[in-house]
Amino acid sequence: MNASRKTAEFSRRTTLTGGALVGIGLAEGLLGAAPAAAAGAPAAGAAAAGAAGETSRYARGLAMLRETSGERGAAVVESLKDIAPDLGRFVVEFAYGDIYPRAGLDLRERELVTLGSLTAQGDTAPQLNFHIDAALHVGVKPAEVIEALIHLVPFMGFPRALNAIGVARTVFADHGVAFRPPVMNDARDRYKRGVDKLVEIDGRHGLEVVESLKDIAPDLGRFIVEFTFGDVYHRPWLSPRRRQLVTVGALTSFGDTAPQLRVHIGAALNVGLSPAQVVEALIHVVPYAGFPRVLNALTVAREVFEKRKASVS
């Protein structure tokens, strides 16, 4: 292979692997294939039964990958063959074979949790591109995608939300998505509507947070009420339940947010999510943010459930 062809091939692989985890599409030749057996592995008895189980996980993962993203063909697994073939297999088996098929959340809710997680982490444009596309594919409305990203401003700041909106613009344009952005028009007092929404989502306890800031940063408390709840939470284009799924996914992935997670896991219960669904949202974050942050979030969830005498089962 001459130098120019080597350069082109390296560039192609770099672009494709930049989309994993989990900006992934599989080469058509791989879509029906099970992963190759590990070198030196025994092929009989219990080992054969184990291999059958792994094949089942892989097949289940491929089916789920198709269901969430159609036949988007970035050929990530193929591109990893020369450097980390097992990584491609882990994406299929674990993310899509183990996590996505679990009960408790539907695919639209899972993709919204994913958007929250990826936006919170920043520097995830390839993965956001893939998952905004997947969200549309499984039935999330364009207005809901944009609303989920706007919703993250009070939690993750304007830069990450703006970057994510830029990715959404690209996805919409690439797929010919017709989208007329909604604009909120509510003449009511921002503080009053913010208080009403804060109590609806967090209960009276939410007002205690605002009250606790009066001796040091009263304007910050006012901004929380007016902007977070009066401007953002008050918008009608994403349900309270889905807002909390996005919030929990984002706070978990951002890390070091135990006090805020405590409030928003409680809020998730307030708006109708069950303890089991909260736990499922946290488990869903593992492929995107890793086990440590999810384990920390589960510790917070356990505290909230115990305080409320709520059972996961």
C-alpha positions as CSV (number, residue, x, y, z in Angstrom):
1,M,0.0,0.0,0.0
2,N,1.6,3.3,-1.0
3,A,1.9,6.3,1.4
4,S,-1.2,8.1,0.2
5,R,-3.4,5.0,0.5
6,K,-2.0,4.4,4.0
7,T,-2.8,7.9,5.0
8,A,-6.4,7.7,3.6
9,E,-7.0,4.4,5.4
10,F,-5.7,5.7,8.7
11,S,-7.9,8.8,8.3
12,R,-10.9,6.6,7.6
13,R,-10.3,4.4,10.6
14,T,-9.7,7.5,12.9
15,T,-12.9,9.0,11.7
16,L,-14.9,5.8,12.3
17,T,-13.5,5.0,15.7
18,G,-14.0,8.6,16.7
19,G,-17.7,7.7,16.7
20,A,-17.4,4.8,19.2
21,L,-18.8,4.6,22.0
22,V,-21.4,4.5,20.6
23,G,-21.4,6.3,17.4
24,I,-21.4,3.0,15.7
25,G,-22.5,1.4,12.5
26,L,-21.4,-2.1,11.3
27,A,-20.3,-3.1,7.9
28,E,-23.0,-5.0,6.1
29,G,-20.8,-8.1,6.1
30,L,-20.6,-8.0,9.9
31,L,-24.2,-7.4,10.7
32,G,-25.1,-11.1,10.4
33,A,-21.8,-12.5,11.8
34,A,-21.1,-13.6,15.4
35,P,-17.9,-12.6,17.0
36,A,-14.9,-14.8,16.3
37,A,-14.0,-17.2,19.1
38,A,-11.1,-16.2,21.2
39,A,-7.7,-17.7,20.3
40,G,-6.9,-20.8,22.2
41,A,-10.4,-21.1,23.8
42,P,-11.7,-24.7,24.3
43,A,-14.6,-25.5,21.9
44,A,-16.4,-28.3,23.8
45,G,-18.4,-28.9,27.0
46,A,-19.1,-25.9,29.3
47,A,-16.9,-23.7,27.1
48,A,-19.2,-24.4,24.1
49,A,-22.2,-23.5,26.2
50,G,-20.6,-20.3,27.2
51,A,-19.7,-19.5,23.6
52,A,-23.4,-20.0,22.7
53,G,-24.4,-17.5,25.4
54,E,-21.9,-15.0,24.1
55,T,-23.2,-15.5,20.6
56,S,-26.7,-14.8,21.8
57,R,-25.5,-11.6,23.5
58,Y,-23.9,-10.5,20.3
59,A,-26.9,-11.3,18.2
60,R,-29.2,-9.6,20.6
61,G,-26.9,-6.5,20.5
62,L,-26.9,-6.4,16.7
63,A,-30.7,-6.6,16.7
64,M,-31.0,-3.8,19.2
65,L,-28.4,-1.7,17.3
66,R,-30.5,-2.1,14.2
67,E,-33.7,-1.1,16.1
68,T,-32.2,2.0,17.5
69,S,-30.2,3.3,14.5
70,G,-31.3,1.5,11.4
71,E,-28.5,0.6,9.0
72,R,-26.3,3.6,9.6
73,G,-23.0,2.3,8.3
74,A,-20.0,3.8,9.8
75,A,-18.3,0.4,10.0
76,V,-16.8,1.0,13.5
77,V,-16.3,-2.7,14.3
78,E,-14.6,-3.3,10.9
79,S,-12.3,-0.3,11.5
80,L,-11.2,-1.7,14.9
81,K,-10.1,-5.1,13.6
82,D,-6.5,-4.1,13.2
83,I,-6.1,-2.6,16.6
84,A,-8.9,-3.5,19.1
85,P,-11.4,-6.0,17.7
86,D,-12.6,-6.9,21.1
87,L,-13.6,-3.3,21.8
88,G,-16.1,-3.4,18.9
89,R,-17.5,-6.7,20.3
90,F,-17.9,-5.1,23.8
91,V,-19.9,-2.3,22.3
92,V,-22.3,-4.7,20.6
93,E,-22.5,-7.2,23.5
94,F,-22.5,-4.9,26.5
95,A,-24.0,-1.6,25.4
96,Y,-26.6,-3.0,23.0
97,G,-26.9,-6.7,24.1
98,D,-26.9,-6.2,27.9
99,I,-28.0,-2.6,28.6
100,Y,-30.4,-1.4,25.9
101,P,-32.8,-4.4,26.0
102,R,-33.4,-4.1,29.8
103,A,-37.0,-3.4,30.9
104,G,-38.0,-0.3,32.7
105,L,-37.3,2.4,30.2
106,D,-38.4,2.6,26.6
107,L,-36.0,3.4,23.8
108,R,-37.0,7.0,23.6
109,E,-36.3,7.5,27.3
110,R,-33.0,5.7,26.9
111,E,-31.9,7.9,24.1
112,L,-32.9,11.0,26.1
113,V,-30.8,9.8,29.1
114,T,-27.9,9.2,26.6
115,L,-28.2,12.8,25.3
116,G,-28.1,14.1,28.8
117,S,-25.0,12.0,29.6
118,L,-23.1,12.9,26.4
119,T,-23.9,16.6,26.6
120,A,-22.8,16.8,30.2
121,Q,-19.4,15.3,29.4
122,G,-18.6,17.7,26.6
123,D,-16.2,16.8,23.7
124,T,-18.6,14.1,22.5
125,A,-19.7,15.5,19.1
126,P,-19.4,12.2,17.2
127,Q,-21.4,10.3,19.8
128,L,-24.0,13.1,20.1
129,N,-24.4,13.1,16.3
130,F,-25.1,9.3,16.4
131,H,-27.4,9.5,19.3
132,I,-29.4,12.5,18.2
133,D,-30.0,10.6,15.0
134,A,-30.9,7.4,17.0
135,A,-33.3,9.5,19.1
136,L,-35.1,10.6,16.0
137,H,-35.1,7.1,14.7
138,V,-36.9,5.7,17.8
139,G,-39.5,8.4,17.8
140,V,-38.2,11.3,19.9
141,K,-39.5,14.4,18.3
142,P,-37.1,17.1,17.0
143,A,-38.6,19.6,19.4
144,E,-38.0,17.2,22.3
145,V,-34.3,16.7,21.2
146,I,-33.8,20.5,21.3
147,E,-35.7,20.9,24.5
148,A,-33.5,18.2,26.2
149,L,-30.4,20.2,25.2
150,I,-31.9,23.5,26.3
151,H,-32.9,21.9,29.6
152,L,-29.2,21.2,30.4
153,V,-28.2,24.9,30.5
154,P,-28.8,25.4,34.2
155,F,-26.9,22.2,35.0
156,M,-24.0,22.1,32.5
157,G,-23.8,25.7,31.3
158,F,-24.3,27.4,27.9
159,P,-21.1,26.3,26.1
160,R,-22.0,22.5,26.3
161,A,-25.6,23.1,25.4
162,L,-24.6,25.4,22.5
163,N,-22.1,22.8,21.2
164,A,-24.8,20.1,21.4
165,I,-27.3,22.3,19.6
166,G,-24.7,22.7,16.8
167,V,-24.5,18.9,16.5
168,A,-28.3,18.7,16.4
169,R,-28.4,21.3,13.6
170,T,-26.0,19.2,11.5
171,V,-28.1,16.0,12.1
172,F,-31.3,17.7,11.2
173,A,-29.8,19.1,8.0
174,D,-28.2,15.8,7.0
175,H,-31.5,14.0,7.4
176,G,-33.8,16.7,6.0
177,V,-35.6,17.1,9.3
178,A,-38.2,19.9,9.0
179,F,-38.2,21.8,12.3
180,R,-39.9,24.9,13.3
181,P,-38.5,25.9,16.7
182,P,-41.0,26.7,19.4
183,V,-40.7,30.0,21.3
184,M,-42.1,30.4,24.8
185,N,-44.5,33.3,25.2
186,D,-45.7,33.6,28.8
187,A,-46.3,37.0,30.2
188,R,-46.7,35.9,33.8
189,D,-44.2,37.0,36.4
190,R,-41.0,34.8,36.0
191,Y,-40.5,34.5,39.8
192,K,-44.1,33.5,40.5
193,R,-44.2,30.9,37.7
194,G,-40.8,29.7,38.8
195,V,-41.9,29.2,42.4
196,D,-45.0,27.3,41.2
197,K,-42.9,25.0,39.0
198,L,-40.2,24.5,41.7
199,V,-42.8,23.3,44.2
200,E,-44.4,21.1,41.6
201,I,-41.1,19.4,40.8
202,D,-39.2,19.4,44.1
203,G,-41.9,20.0,46.7
204,R,-41.7,22.7,49.4
205,H,-38.1,21.4,50.1
206,G,-37.0,23.2,46.9
207,L,-37.8,26.5,48.5
208,E,-35.6,25.7,51.4
209,V,-32.6,25.7,49.1
210,V,-33.5,29.2,47.9
211,E,-34.0,30.4,51.4
212,S,-30.6,29.0,52.5
213,L,-28.9,31.4,50.1
214,K,-30.4,34.6,51.5
215,D,-27.5,35.3,53.8
216,I,-24.7,34.9,51.2
217,A,-26.1,35.0,47.6
218,P,-29.8,36.0,47.5
219,D,-29.6,36.8,43.8
220,L,-28.4,33.3,43.1
221,G,-31.5,31.9,44.7
222,R,-33.6,34.3,42.6
223,F,-31.8,33.2,39.4
224,I,-32.5,29.5,40.3
225,V,-36.2,30.3,40.7
226,E,-36.6,32.7,37.7
227,F,-34.3,31.0,35.2
228,T,-34.1,27.3,36.0
229,F,-37.8,26.9,36.9
230,G,-39.5,30.0,35.6
231,D,-37.8,30.0,32.2
232,V,-36.5,26.4,31.5
233,Y,-38.5,23.9,33.5
234,H,-41.7,25.8,32.7
235,R,-41.3,25.2,28.9
236,P,-44.0,22.7,27.8
237,W,-42.1,20.8,25.0
238,L,-40.6,18.1,27.2
239,S,-42.6,16.3,29.9
240,P,-41.5,16.5,33.6
241,R,-40.7,12.8,33.6
242,R,-38.4,13.1,30.6
243,R,-36.8,16.3,32.0
244,Q,-35.8,14.4,35.1
245,L,-34.4,11.5,33.1
246,V,-32.2,13.9,31.2
247,T,-31.2,15.7,34.4
248,V,-30.3,12.5,36.3
249,G,-28.3,11.2,33.3
250,A,-26.4,14.5,33.0
251,L,-25.7,14.9,36.7
252,T,-24.5,11.3,37.0
253,S,-22.2,11.7,34.0
254,F,-20.8,15.1,35.1
255,G,-19.7,13.6,38.5
256,D,-19.2,15.2,41.9
257,T,-22.9,16.2,42.1
258,A,-24.2,14.2,45.0
259,P,-26.2,17.0,46.6
260,Q,-27.9,17.9,43.3
261,L,-28.5,14.3,42.4
262,R,-30.2,13.8,45.8
263,V,-32.6,16.6,44.9
264,H,-33.2,15.5,41.4
265,I,-33.6,11.8,42.2
266,G,-36.3,12.9,44.7
267,A,-37.8,15.1,42.0
268,A,-37.8,12.1,39.6
269,L,-40.0,10.3,42.1
270,N,-42.2,13.3,42.5
271,V,-43.0,13.4,38.8
272,G,-43.9,9.8,38.6
273,L,-40.8,7.8,37.9
274,S,-40.5,4.7,40.0
275,P,-37.4,3.8,42.0
276,A,-36.7,0.9,39.6
277,Q,-36.9,3.4,36.7
278,V,-34.5,5.7,38.4
279,V,-32.1,2.8,38.9
280,E,-32.5,1.8,35.3
281,A,-31.6,5.3,34.1
282,L,-28.4,5.1,36.2
283,I,-27.5,1.7,34.9
284,H,-28.0,3.0,31.3
285,V,-25.3,5.6,31.9
286,V,-22.6,3.0,32.5
287,P,-21.5,2.6,28.8
288,Y,-21.2,6.4,28.5
289,A,-19.7,7.5,31.8
290,G,-18.3,4.4,33.4
291,F,-19.0,2.4,36.5
292,P,-17.5,4.7,39.2
293,R,-19.8,7.6,38.6
294,V,-22.8,5.3,38.3
295,L,-21.9,3.5,41.6
296,N,-21.6,6.9,43.3
297,A,-25.0,7.9,41.9
298,L,-26.5,4.6,43.1
299,T,-25.3,5.4,46.7
300,V,-27.2,8.7,46.5
301,A,-30.3,6.9,45.1
302,R,-30.2,4.4,48.0
303,E,-30.2,7.3,50.5
304,V,-33.2,8.9,48.8
305,F,-35.2,5.7,48.6
306,E,-34.5,4.8,52.2
307,K,-35.5,8.2,53.4
308,R,-38.8,7.9,51.5
309,K,-39.2,4.3,52.4
310,A,-39.4,3.5,48.7
311,S,-38.7,0.1,47.3
312,V,-36.9,-0.7,44.1
313,S,-38.8,-4.0,43.7
